[in-house]
């Protein structure tokens, strides 16, 4: 038997149900799947393979799953910092999008995001934006796995000048992308309950449900949102969304900062999932989501970076570190969100929030071969007693040296294979020069 790829000389952190850690491990890949994971006996030779990768003592783990991104917004990184969310959106981001987010710029911004994510260990993302077919083109070129949501909002947006065309445009997008790539799944992304009417929400959810696709929406992100929705509808944002009928197992609620026990009960009963974006929430002073309560209610919670305009990067290692520490200091409980739980939020729980847990999120036989290798031969990662703790509290994205997605090597020894990084950086810098004028 000849495998396509054999990875050896590594510590394998499976994130399987038993959270098995395999020392001196080997991972064997054929086509797109993992076919063998085991400890290599001291005297045993390596299985035959077309390509053999010596991990040189690295930690091998599932590729990270970023459950909330706006990929083209890498072009707005640092453009309007230190502002409240609504001022940030209405005075800076929405006008900049209207002026600069052409199809070409969306594609270049997305290419930049894909390069950043791969180089920091993310192998799957869940995105929502406009001109999403251009986003999809960039993602397909990069080799990333992704759920890509066409944006829906009740005013003119990039690519859609007439808001009444939003749903029709989204349906055309879905039809175009539905079976275009085994790595890409289309979705619909409604911006929020305060920028989309109940009619728009219902129509968008119906369009997604008719194709059994994920419906994404920002929800309960800020106190101002909560106040406005309660003033207009007499309900919390979660109660309002439930009233519209958009909450079910194929609904991803992004943020869920301003939720109470009743809201959490609704989310759990509807089997909706949550994307937690602690860095963005901190930077915009939105608040702290009750992640421990959400998890205790049986709700799947994944981690997201949000867009680069509100983070300001797409490095999930940094998000893991901040997530764990934020909830400890917030609850005054050093055991809150332990390293293993946070790592699960970035892998298997993240996969579950977007409906991909049967295929990715852990290293198990029969699952897709999405894995990353973290170089531990560095001062800040020496010595190592607990691999999960190291990954959450000590590692960062720059420690990732090799990335495999669907059995394809897309980065090796810190060198991108699937993309021309120098060209992407030059193009993004040129666009930034126009934006800053």
TORRO-964992 format. One line per field, with one value per residue: residue number from 1; residue in one letter; z, y negated, x of N, C-alpha, C in turn. Coordinates in steps of 0.05 Angstrom, whole numbers. Example, Ala and Ser with C-alpha at 12.3 -4.5 7.8 and 13.67 -1.06 7.14 Angstrom:
2
resi	c(1/2) $
resn	c(A/S) $
n.Z	c(156/142) $
n.Y	c(114/45) $
n.X	c(264/257) $
ca.Z	c(156/143) $
ca.Y	c(90/21) $
ca.X	c(246/273) $
c.Z	c(156/157) $
c.Y	c(66/-1) $
c.X	c(264/258) $
This chain:
437
resi	c(1/2/3/4/5/6/7/8/9/10/11/12/13/14/15/16/17/18/19/20/21/22/23/24/25/26/27/28/29/30/31/32/33/34/35/36/37/38/39/40/41/42/43/44/45/46/47/48/49/50/51/52/53/54/55/56/57/58/59/60/61/62/63/64/65/66/67/68/69/70/71/72/73/74/75/76/77/78/79/80/81/82/83/84/85/86/87/88/89/90/91/92/93/94/95/96/97/98/99/100/101/102/103/104/105/106/107/108/109/110/111/112/113/114/115/116/117/118/119/120/121/122/123/124/125/126/127/128/129/130/131/132/133/134/135/136/137/138/139/140/141/142/143/144/145/146/147/148/149/150/151/152/153/154/155/156/157/158/159/160/161/162/163/164/165/166/167/168/169/170/171/172/173/174/175/176/177/178/179/180/181/182/183/184/185/186/187/188/189/190/191/192/193/194/195/196/197/198/199/200/201/202/203/204/205/206/207/208/209/210/211/212/213/214/215/216/217/218/219/220/221/222/223/224/225/226/227/228/229/230/231/232/233/234/235/236/237/238/239/240/241/242/243/244/245/246/247/248/249/250/251/252/253/254/255/256/257/258/259/260/261/262/263/264/265/266/267/268/269/270/271/272/273/274/275/276/277/278/279/280/281/282/283/284/285/286/287/288/289/290/291/292/293/294/295/296/297/298/299/300/301/302/303/304/305/306/307/308/309/310/311/312/313/314/315/316/317/318/319/320/321/322/323/324/325/326/327/328/329/330/331/332/333/334/335/336/337/338/339/340/341/342/343/344/345/346/347/348/349/350/351/352/353/354/355/356/357/358/359/360/361/362/363/364/365/366/367/368/369/370/371/372/373/374/375/376/377/378/379/380/381/382/383/384/385/386/387/388/389/390/391/392/393/394/395/396/397/398/399/400/401/402/403/404/405/406/407/408/409/410/411/412/413/414/415/416/417/418/419/420/421/422/423/424/425/426/427/428/429/430/431/432/433/434/435/436/437) $
resn	c(X/X/X/X/X/X/X/X/X/X/X/X/X/X/X/X/X/X/X/X/X/X/X/X/X/X/X/X/X/X/X/X/X/X/X/X/X/X/X/X/X/X/X/X/X/X/X/X/X/X/X/X/X/X/X/X/X/X/X/X/X/X/X/X/X/X/X/X/X/X/X/X/X/X/X/X/X/X/X/X/X/X/X/X/X/X/X/X/X/X/X/X/X/X/X/X/X/X/X/X/X/X/X/X/X/X/X/X/X/X/X/X/X/X/X/X/X/X/X/X/X/X/X/X/X/X/X/X/X/X/X/X/X/X/X/X/X/X/X/X/X/X/X/X/X/X/X/X/X/X/X/X/X/X/X/X/X/X/X/X/X/X/X/X/X/X/X/X/X/X/X/X/X/X/X/X/X/X/X/X/X/X/X/X/X/X/X/X/X/X/X/X/X/X/X/X/X/X/X/X/X/X/X/X/X/X/X/X/X/X/X/X/X/X/X/X/X/X/X/X/X/X/X/X/X/X/X/X/X/X/X/X/X/X/X/X/X/X/X/X/X/X/X/X/X/X/X/X/X/X/X/X/X/X/X/X/X/X/X/X/X/X/X/X/X/X/X/X/X/X/X/X/X/X/X/X/X/X/X/X/X/X/X/X/X/X/X/X/X/X/X/X/X/X/X/X/X/X/X/X/X/X/X/X/X/X/X/X/X/X/X/X/X/X/X/X/X/X/X/X/X/X/X/X/X/X/X/X/X/X/X/X/X/X/X/X/X/X/X/X/X/X/X/X/X/X/X/X/X/X/X/X/X/X/X/X/X/X/X/X/X/X/X/X/X/X/X/X/X/X/X/X/X/X/X/X/X/X/X/X/X/X/X/X/X/X/X/X/X/X/X/X/X/X/X/X/X/X/X/X/X/X/X/X/X/X/X/X/X/X/X/X/X/X/X/X/X/X/X/X/X/X/X/X/X/X/X/X/X/X/X/X/X/X/X/X/X) $
n.Z	c(0/-18/7/-4/26/81/147/197/259/302/351/358/364/371/381/384/409/456/465/450/454/415/419/383/333/272/213/162/96/44/-19/-4/49/118/133/169/236/284/335/320/321/352/321/273/203/158/129/59/15/-30/-17/37/100/147/209/248/304/312/335/311/291/284/229/242/253/232/251/237/191/150/95/52/80/98/72/98/145/205/189/214/274/345/357/372/354/321/302/278/237/208/196/175/155/123/84/62/40/0/-35/-48/-52/-101/-149/-164/-123/-79/-90/-87/-34/-9/-25/2/54/54/48/96/134/121/131/185/206/199/168/151/139/156/121/109/63/10/-63/-63/-96/-119/-73/-67/-112/-99/-52/-73/-105/-66/-38/10/55/59/82/50/53/18/24/54/60/79/48/-3/-26/-37/-103/-104/-117/-111/-58/-59/-92/-65/-45/-92/-118/-82/-88/-141/-135/-100/-133/-171/-142/-115/-127/-143/-122/-81/-34/-20/6/-6/27/63/86/130/149/201/254/256/209/172/152/181/140/102/131/137/84/67/101/84/32/43/72/35/5/42/70/109/149/166/216/248/316/375/389/411/466/448/402/427/457/416/386/425/436/387/379/426/447/461/419/406/419/384/334/339/337/284/260/243/270/276/270/229/234/246/297/306/353/401/451/485/515/555/606/587/532/520/530/489/444/453/451/398/373/349/332/356/342/372/382/412/409/372/398/445/425/401/445/458/496/537/518/547/548/578/599/552/531/573/567/526/476/414/408/370/352/326/285/266/219/191/199/249/286/295/259/229/260/292/335/369/383/411/457/480/488/527/571/578/595/643/675/674/700/746/756/752/728/688/621/602/572/539/526/499/455/430/415/374/337/333/356/330/277/284/293/242/216/198/226/219/180/188/237/276/283/256/233/168/165/133/109/138/166/210/224/280/296/348/364/389/430/461/463/493/554/538/568/565/508/490/524/511/457/464/501/491/437/372/309/274/286/258/209/167/125/110/69/56/39/7/3/22/45/60/103/120/72/25/-21/-56/-71/-97/-58/-56/-100/-85/-38/-60/-93/-55/-25/-62/-69/-17/-18/-49/-18/27/9) $
n.Y	c(24/-43/-107/-175/-218/-216/-236/-244/-234/-267/-299/-281/-315/-298/-318/-286/-251/-229/-261/-246/-242/-230/-207/-209/-203/-180/-202/-181/-194/-188/-206/-251/-240/-220/-161/-131/-135/-132/-110/-108/-52/-41/-11/-6/-14/-68/-75/-64/-119/-172/-222/-241/-272/-298/-318/-337/-338/-371/-395/-363/-378/-386/-428/-497/-526/-581/-614/-661/-711/-768/-769/-805/-852/-857/-897/-942/-942/-972/-1020/-1051/-1057/-1048/-1065/-1069/-1015/-1028/-1080/-1069/-1034/-1064/-1115/-1105/-1051/-1031/-1075/-1071/-1020/-1027/-1061/-1036/-980/-945/-892/-871/-891/-866/-813/-815/-832/-788/-748/-764/-756/-700/-682/-701/-671/-617/-617/-624/-580/-569/-529/-525/-570/-612/-655/-721/-767/-817/-814/-760/-719/-733/-730/-675/-658/-673/-643/-591/-589/-591/-543/-536/-511/-528/-561/-604/-663/-699/-768/-801/-858/-914/-961/-998/-963/-938/-917/-909/-952/-960/-944/-910/-870/-835/-782/-754/-759/-731/-679/-668/-668/-624/-582/-583/-569/-523/-469/-475/-468/-420/-438/-484/-514/-546/-600/-642/-707/-748/-814/-837/-841/-893/-918/-891/-878/-844/-818/-812/-780/-733/-718/-711/-669/-629/-621/-601/-555/-525/-504/-475/-501/-539/-593/-657/-708/-770/-780/-806/-838/-888/-934/-978/-957/-918/-953/-983/-943/-924/-969/-977/-928/-904/-861/-821/-818/-763/-738/-765/-748/-695/-698/-712/-665/-646/-616/-557/-491/-503/-554/-605/-644/-704/-731/-744/-772/-804/-771/-737/-689/-670/-680/-646/-597/-595/-594/-545/-509/-515/-493/-525/-554/-586/-638/-660/-719/-744/-782/-822/-839/-860/-901/-936/-949/-921/-885/-825/-760/-709/-657/-611/-598/-589/-544/-508/-502/-467/-487/-494/-527/-564/-594/-659/-708/-754/-809/-838/-892/-901/-873/-866/-825/-759/-716/-659/-634/-676/-693/-648/-650/-700/-692/-651/-676/-723/-705/-681/-724/-755/-724/-716/-667/-620/-571/-573/-563/-526/-506/-461/-463/-512/-502/-463/-495/-522/-483/-426/-441/-489/-469/-442/-484/-503/-461/-420/-380/-325/-318/-348/-381/-348/-299/-242/-175/-169/-220/-285/-304/-353/-388/-417/-436/-453/-486/-469/-478/-524/-580/-603/-561/-521/-489/-435/-413/-405/-397/-421/-464/-493/-508/-542/-582/-596/-591/-622/-646/-649/-607/-563/-517/-481/-465/-427/-414/-380/-338/-362/-395/-460/-497/-494/-485/-538/-566/-591/-552/-550/-602/-666/-703/-750/-780/-788/-819/-866/-883/-892/-933/-974/-985/-1003/-1050/-1082/-1084/-1112/-1162) $
n.X	c(17/12/16/-8/13/56/63/111/149/129/86/21/-37/-99/-151/-196/-255/-234/-192/-140/-70/-15/48/111/87/53/20/-21/-40/-87/-110/-159/-164/-153/-120/-92/-71/-22/24/93/132/196/232/208/198/181/115/103/103/83/100/138/138/179/165/197/193/149/84/27/-36/-109/-128/-143/-208/-240/-294/-320/-312/-295/-271/-251/-242/-192/-167/-181/-154/-137/-157/-198/-194/-208/-262/-333/-378/-424/-412/-364/-381/-421/-399/-349/-335/-379/-383/-331/-333/-371/-344/-295/-298/-295/-306/-254/-221/-245/-231/-175/-167/-189/-154/-108/-126/-134/-81/-59/-89/-77/-22/-22/-46/-101/-148/-200/-253/-309/-345/-374/-397/-400/-402/-390/-378/-330/-298/-301/-273/-221/-213/-217/-172/-132/-136/-161/-211/-280/-339/-381/-415/-462/-474/-530/-570/-609/-600/-566/-509/-442/-441/-496/-542/-596/-634/-678/-664/-632/-642/-654/-605/-573/-593/-578/-523/-517/-535/-495/-449/-459/-444/-392/-342/-309/-289/-314/-372/-433/-470/-517/-512/-541/-536/-551/-602/-618/-606/-633/-698/-755/-782/-741/-705/-735/-742/-689/-673/-708/-689/-638/-652/-680/-641/-614/-573/-525/-546/-526/-517/-502/-514/-543/-499/-483/-499/-528/-553/-586/-619/-644/-672/-706/-736/-762/-788/-802/-776/-718/-658/-649/-697/-730/-709/-721/-777/-784/-773/-723/-686/-652/-621/-587/-570/-524/-506/-474/-431/-469/-466/-498/-538/-586/-607/-656/-652/-609/-632/-670/-635/-610/-654/-670/-627/-589/-525/-464/-418/-361/-327/-280/-236/-251/-298/-276/-244/-281/-309/-355/-372/-373/-384/-426/-396/-386/-436/-465/-439/-448/-502/-505/-496/-464/-404/-361/-297/-282/-248/-270/-273/-213/-213/-233/-202/-140/-125/-122/-107/-118/-93/-78/-129/-147/-114/-128/-182/-185/-160/-189/-241/-228/-210/-256/-294/-269/-246/-198/-202/-238/-259/-215/-152/-158/-213/-217/-183/-214/-257/-234/-227/-256/-307/-314/-318/-367/-403/-411/-431/-396/-372/-370/-333/-287/-243/-222/-169/-179/-188/-214/-234/-229/-165/-143/-96/-46/22/59/116/157/207/231/250/206/172/193/209/162/105/50/15/-34/-40/6/-6/-50/-33/20/38/38/10/54/85/68/86/76/21/-35/-90/-147/-116/-78/-17/-10/21/90/144/139/129/86/51/8/-4/16/51/82/63/9/15/37/-5/-45/-22/-21/-75/-87/-59/-92/-138/-121/-113) $
ca.Z	c(0/-20/14/-17/45/109/165/220/278/312/372/345/382/354/389/381/433/480/465/450/446/406/417/361/316/243/201/134/80/16/-32/13/75/137/132/192/256/304/344/305/337/349/301/249/181/151/107/33/8/-52/-4/66/113/174/224/265/332/313/342/289/301/263/221/257/240/238/246/228/177/128/83/37/97/104/59/117/170/217/176/232/300/370/354/377/331/302/289/261/213/192/188/162/140/101/62/48/24/-23/-53/-55/-54/-128/-151/-164/-96/-61/-96/-77/-5/-1/-29/25/78/52/53/124/149/117/144/214/214/194/143/144/149/150/114/99/51/-16/-84/-51/-117/-121/-50/-73/-131/-84/-34/-89/-113/-43/-28/35/58/68/79/41/54/4/43/50/77/69/34/-25/-17/-60/-122/-104/-112/-104/-37/-65/-108/-48/-44/-119/-122/-65/-100/-164/-124/-90/-156/-184/-125/-99/-132/-159/-109/-57/-10/-15/9/-4/50/62/110/136/166/229/257/255/182/155/161/186/114/91/147/131/56/66/115/67/10/53/80/12/-5/65/74/134/151/185/223/272/334/403/391/428/482/431/386/445/464/393/379/446/432/363/378/453/451/457/391/402/419/358/312/342/328/255/251/229/287/276/271/207/239/261/310/311/376/425/475/502/518/582/608/569/505/518/529/462/425/457/442/369/363/334/341/362/337/393/371/435/404/361/419/463/412/397/472/456/519/539/515/568/534/596/601/526/530/593/557/504/451/401/405/357/353/302/287/254/198/199/206/277/302/267/243/226/273/312/359/386/393/432/481/492/497/552/593/582/611/670/691/676/720/770/759/735/714/667/593/603/546/522/516/479/431/417/403/350/319/330/361/307/255/290/290/214/205/184/246/210/160/196/264/292/267/259/208/152/162/114/118/143/190/211/240/295/303/377/369/393/459/475/465/506/549/533/586/557/481/487/538/494/434/471/517/484/408/355/281/259/292/239/188/145/126/91/68/37/28/-9/18/12/56/70/114/121/45/11/-47/-72/-78/-101/-36/-63/-118/-69/-21/-77/-102/-32/-18/-82/-62/7/-25/-59/4/46/-4) $
ca.Y	c(0/-68/-131/-199/-233/-206/-255/-228/-248/-289/-295/-284/-323/-290/-331/-267/-251/-223/-280/-230/-254/-208/-213/-196/-194/-182/-206/-172/-207/-179/-224/-274/-230/-208/-132/-118/-151/-114/-113/-93/-35/-50/4/-3/-32/-85/-65/-75/-143/-189/-244/-237/-297/-296/-341/-346/-343/-390/-386/-361/-380/-393/-456/-514/-534/-608/-613/-687/-729/-785/-767/-828/-874/-860/-922/-964/-937/-996/-1045/-1067/-1044/-1062/-1077/-1052/-999/-1041/-1102/-1055/-1024/-1084/-1138/-1098/-1026/-1031/-1093/-1060/-997/-1038/-1074/-1021/-951/-935/-863/-866/-896/-845/-789/-819/-832/-760/-733/-772/-742/-672/-678/-705/-649/-593/-620/-623/-554/-565/-513/-529/-595/-618/-684/-734/-793/-822/-803/-736/-701/-740/-717/-646/-654/-675/-620/-567/-590/-587/-516/-535/-501/-551/-566/-631/-673/-724/-787/-812/-881/-930/-986/-994/-951/-931/-897/-909/-979/-959/-924/-890/-849/-820/-753/-743/-758/-710/-654/-664/-661/-597/-563/-584/-559/-500/-444/-484/-459/-403/-452/-509/-512/-572/-606/-668/-722/-773/-830/-840/-846/-922/-927/-874/-877/-817/-805/-805/-758/-709/-710/-701/-643/-611/-615/-584/-530/-510/-490/-463/-516/-555/-621/-671/-735/-783/-781/-814/-845/-911/-943/-995/-939/-907/-974/-990/-922/-923/-993/-973/-903/-895/-836/-820/-809/-734/-733/-776/-730/-670/-705/-712/-638/-641/-601/-527/-479/-514/-583/-613/-670/-714/-749/-737/-784/-814/-751/-729/-661/-664/-679/-622/-575/-595/-585/-516/-494/-515/-480/-544/-554/-613/-644/-678/-736/-760/-804/-843/-849/-876/-926/-954/-952/-911/-869/-797/-739/-689/-632/-588/-591/-578/-517/-491/-496/-448/-502/-493/-554/-565/-619/-674/-732/-777/-820/-850/-920/-903/-854/-872/-804/-734/-695/-646/-628/-699/-692/-628/-660/-721/-680/-637/-694/-742/-693/-676/-749/-764/-708/-713/-638/-612/-546/-578/-559/-514/-505/-440/-472/-533/-489/-451/-517/-530/-460/-409/-456/-507/-454/-436/-507/-508/-436/-404/-364/-297/-317/-362/-390/-329/-281/-215/-159/-173/-248/-299/-309/-381/-388/-436/-429/-476/-482/-474/-481/-553/-587/-608/-537/-502/-461/-430/-393/-400/-408/-438/-489/-507/-519/-564/-603/-603/-592/-641/-636/-648/-581/-543/-514/-466/-464/-408/-417/-361/-321/-377/-413/-487/-512/-475/-500/-567/-577/-586/-538/-554/-630/-684/-722/-776/-794/-795/-841/-889/-893/-903/-958/-993/-992/-1018/-1077/-1097/-1088/-1131/-1189) $
ca.X	c(0/27/0/0/30/61/76/122/166/112/66/-5/-58/-121/-176/-218/-271/-218/-170/-116/-44/2/77/125/64/52/-7/-20/-61/-91/-129/-165/-172/-134/-125/-79/-58/-12/52/112/150/224/247/191/203/158/98/110/87/93/113/142/144/191/155/219/184/126/57/9/-64/-128/-128/-162/-233/-248/-323/-331/-293/-303/-244/-241/-237/-163/-159/-188/-140/-126/-168/-214/-192/-215/-288/-356/-386/-442/-397/-344/-395/-436/-383/-324/-334/-399/-374/-307/-341/-385/-326/-271/-301/-301/-301/-226/-210/-254/-215/-148/-169/-194/-128/-91/-137/-129/-53/-55/-101/-62/4/-26/-57/-129/-153/-228/-265/-337/-344/-398/-391/-412/-386/-379/-367/-301/-286/-299/-251/-196/-211/-212/-144/-115/-138/-175/-238/-295/-368/-380/-441/-468/-485/-557/-574/-632/-593/-547/-485/-425/-452/-525/-552/-625/-636/-698/-651/-614/-648/-650/-576/-562/-600/-561/-497/-519/-536/-469/-428/-468/-428/-369/-317/-314/-279/-329/-401/-446/-486/-528/-505/-556/-518/-560/-631/-624/-602/-650/-725/-765/-787/-715/-695/-751/-737/-662/-672/-721/-671/-617/-664/-689/-617/-601/-548/-522/-555/-509/-526/-493/-537/-539/-470/-479/-521/-545/-570/-607/-638/-660/-690/-727/-753/-778/-803/-810/-763/-689/-651/-652/-726/-740/-701/-737/-804/-784/-771/-698/-668/-653/-594/-571/-567/-501/-509/-447/-426/-485/-455/-520/-558/-591/-614/-679/-641/-593/-651/-681/-614/-607/-678/-671/-603/-572/-497/-454/-390/-351/-306/-272/-218/-267/-316/-260/-234/-304/-321/-383/-378/-362/-405/-426/-390/-389/-465/-473/-428/-462/-529/-503/-495/-437/-392/-335/-282/-279/-232/-284/-257/-187/-218/-241/-188/-137/-112/-137/-92/-135/-77/-81/-156/-149/-101/-144/-208/-182/-153/-212/-262/-218/-210/-283/-309/-251/-244/-176/-208/-258/-249/-188/-138/-170/-239/-212/-173/-237/-272/-219/-225/-280/-331/-316/-329/-395/-419/-418/-442/-376/-358/-366/-312/-262/-243/-206/-154/-191/-189/-238/-239/-212/-137/-138/-79/-25/45/69/144/161/236/234/252/181/156/210/201/133/92/22/13/-57/-34/25/-19/-68/-21/48/43/24/7/79/98/58/106/65/-8/-47/-119/-159/-95/-60/1/-13/45/110/167/131/128/61/54/-16/-9/40/48/94/45/-14/23/41/-31/-59/-9/-29/-103/-85/-50/-115/-157/-111/-111) $
c.Z	c(0/-14/-3/0/71/124/189/237/290/336/359/366/366/357/382/407/458/483/466/440/439/402/395/341/286/234/171/119/53/5/-13/43/92/138/156/210/278/314/327/324/332/326/274/228/176/129/81/26/-15/-41/26/78/142/189/243/293/334/326/317/300/278/255/236/240/249/230/238/217/157/112/69/55/108/93/78/144/181/206/196/259/323/368/363/352/311/288/269/234/195/181/172/144/117/78/47/31/-2/-44/-64/-61/-82/-129/-150/-137/-76/-65/-84/-46/6/-4/-6/50/77/58/83/141/146/133/174/223/211/167/134/155/141/146/106/88/25/-38/-76/-72/-122/-97/-55/-92/-117/-66/-50/-98/-90/-34/-1/33/69/64/73/37/38/23/34/70/64/60/14/-13/-41/-78/-123/-97/-103/-83/-42/-81/-92/-50/-71/-125/-107/-77/-125/-156/-114/-113/-169/-169/-113/-103/-147/-148/-85/-31/-2/-14/11/20/45/89/112/155/195/230/256/227/162/167/167/160/101/105/139/102/53/79/97/43/19/59/57/-1/18/71/100/129/173/191/248/290/362/408/411/445/466/413/403/451/440/385/400/443/409/364/405/460/449/428/386/402/393/335/314/332/298/243/238/246/285/275/249/209/256/271/317/333/400/451/495/502/547/582/590/540/500/516/501/442/428/446/411/356/345/346/343/354/356/382/392/429/392/381/439/450/408/423/471/481/518/537/537/557/552/598/575/524/549/585/534/477/440/397/392/360/326/306/281/232/208/206/236/294/311/251/244/239/296/337/379/398/415/459/495/503/524/576/599/600/639/687/694/697/746/777/741/720/691/639/593/574/528/510/494/453/416/403/376/330/317/335/339/283/259/286/261/200/191/203/238/191/170/226/284/273/274/232/194/149/142/126/118/169/187/229/253/304/332/384/371/423/473/476/478/536/544/551/576/529/478/500/522/471/441/484/507/454/395/326/267/266/274/215/163/148/103/92/47/24/10/8/6/24/67/79/112/94/32/-16/-66/-82/-81/-81/-43/-80/-102/-51/-36/-85/-79/-24/-37/-76/-37/2/-35/-36/23/35/5) $
c.Y	c(-25/-92/-155/-215/-217/-227/-239/-246/-272/-280/-301/-291/-320/-308/-313/-266/-245/-242/-266/-246/-231/-217/-197/-185/-195/-186/-199/-182/-194/-196/-248/-266/-220/-178/-118/-139/-132/-122/-97/-78/-43/-37/6/-23/-48/-71/-78/-98/-158/-213/-238/-264/-291/-321/-352/-355/-362/-377/-386/-360/-387/-422/-472/-522/-562/-612/-640/-705/-746/-788/-792/-852/-875/-887/-946/-960/-963/-1022/-1063/-1054/-1061/-1077/-1058/-1038/-1015/-1065/-1090/-1046/-1046/-1107/-1130/-1073/-1025/-1050/-1082/-1036/-1007/-1048/-1055/-991/-943/-905/-856/-869/-875/-819/-792/-819/-804/-743/-739/-757/-713/-665/-681/-681/-624/-595/-620/-599/-550/-550/-515/-556/-596/-648/-694/-762/-796/-816/-777/-716/-708/-729/-688/-640/-654/-651/-594/-566/-583/-558/-514/-521/-524/-548/-596/-642/-699/-743/-797/-834/-899/-958/-979/-984/-944/-910/-897/-937/-980/-937/-903/-867/-830/-790/-740/-740/-735/-682/-648/-656/-632/-577/-561/-568/-531/-475/-451/-473/-442/-417/-476/-503/-540/-575/-633/-682/-747/-789/-831/-844/-876/-934/-910/-873/-848/-803/-796/-780/-732/-699/-699/-673/-622/-602/-597/-556/-513/-495/-476/-475/-532/-583/-635/-698/-745/-786/-788/-822/-868/-918/-961/-978/-928/-928/-981/-968/-920/-946/-988/-949/-892/-868/-839/-813/-780/-727/-743/-757/-704/-675/-704/-684/-631/-624/-571/-517/-489/-544/-588/-641/-681/-735/-740/-747/-791/-794/-743/-699/-653/-662/-653/-598/-573/-584/-555/-500/-493/-502/-499/-543/-583/-615/-666/-692/-755/-784/-828/-855/-867/-903/-946/-959/-943/-896/-841/-777/-719/-661/-608/-579/-579/-549/-498/-485/-477/-461/-500/-521/-551/-592/-633/-698/-757/-787/-834/-880/-922/-883/-862/-850/-779/-710/-683/-637/-651/-700/-672/-638/-681/-710/-667/-656/-714/-730/-686/-702/-759/-750/-705/-683/-628/-585/-549/-575/-550/-511/-484/-449/-493/-521/-475/-472/-525/-507/-446/-424/-477/-493/-448/-460/-513/-482/-418/-385/-335/-295/-329/-368/-372/-311/-252/-201/-163/-202/-261/-306/-339/-383/-409/-426/-454/-470/-489/-478/-511/-559/-590/-583/-514/-508/-459/-407/-385/-412/-427/-465/-506/-521/-543/-587/-612/-607/-615/-632/-633/-622/-559/-541/-499/-463/-445/-411/-398/-344/-336/-396/-441/-506/-491/-491/-530/-581/-570/-573/-546/-582/-645/-706/-749/-793/-804/-819/-867/-901/-905/-930/-981/-1003/-1010/-1047/-1094/-1103/-1110/-1159/-1207) $
c.X	c(18/8/9/20/32/76/86/139/152/96/39/-26/-84/-146/-200/-234/-256/-194/-143/-92/-25/31/90/105/70/23/-4/-44/-62/-114/-134/-167/-149/-140/-111/-67/-48/15/70/131/179/238/232/200/178/141/107/91/100/108/115/151/155/183/176/210/160/102/40/-19/-83/-124/-149/-185/-241/-277/-336/-310/-308/-277/-235/-233/-209/-153/-165/-174/-128/-137/-182/-215/-203/-241/-310/-365/-403/-429/-377/-357/-405/-419/-358/-326/-354/-392/-350/-314/-354/-366/-305/-276/-312/-296/-271/-214/-220/-238/-187/-147/-173/-169/-109/-100/-131/-100/-48/-66/-85/-35/2/-42/-86/-133/-182/-238/-294/-340/-371/-390/-406/-392/-374/-369/-337/-286/-281/-277/-224/-192/-204/-182/-125/-114/-151/-201/-255/-325/-370/-408/-444/-484/-513/-561/-595/-624/-572/-520/-468/-437/-482/-535/-581/-628/-658/-688/-634/-618/-644/-620/-564/-569/-584/-533/-497/-518/-509/-448/-434/-451/-402/-343/-323/-305/-296/-359/-413/-463/-499/-522/-522/-539/-526/-590/-638/-618/-618/-678/-733/-771/-762/-704/-709/-744/-709/-660/-686/-704/-649/-628/-671/-665/-602/-574/-548/-532/-540/-520/-511/-517/-528/-510/-466/-504/-540/-563/-593/-628/-656/-680/-713/-746/-772/-797/-812/-798/-733/-683/-656/-682/-739/-733/-716/-766/-806/-781/-745/-679/-673/-624/-576/-569/-542/-504/-481/-448/-442/-472/-477/-542/-562/-599/-637/-670/-625/-611/-663/-660/-611/-630/-679/-646/-587/-544/-487/-424/-381/-326/-295/-255/-234/-286/-301/-253/-257/-319/-350/-391/-366/-385/-403/-421/-393/-418/-475/-464/-443/-491/-529/-501/-466/-427/-364/-322/-281/-261/-248/-266/-232/-191/-225/-226/-160/-123/-130/-123/-109/-119/-79/-109/-159/-137/-118/-170/-205/-177/-176/-233/-254/-220/-239/-299/-294/-248/-221/-181/-228/-245/-219/-178/-151/-197/-235/-201/-195/-254/-260/-218/-252/-306/-336/-328/-359/-413/-427/-425/-422/-361/-353/-342/-286/-264/-228/-191/-163/-191/-216/-246/-221/-185/-132/-121/-56/-2/56/97/148/190/243/236/226/163/173/212/171/124/65/18/-11/-52/-14/12/-36/-53/7/52/29/25/34/94/88/77/95/35/-17/-77/-130/-137/-75/-43/-1/8/64/134/163/130/102/66/32/-19/17/38/59/75/20/-8/26/14/-47/-48/-18/-57/-103/-76/-73/-134/-147/-108/-133) $
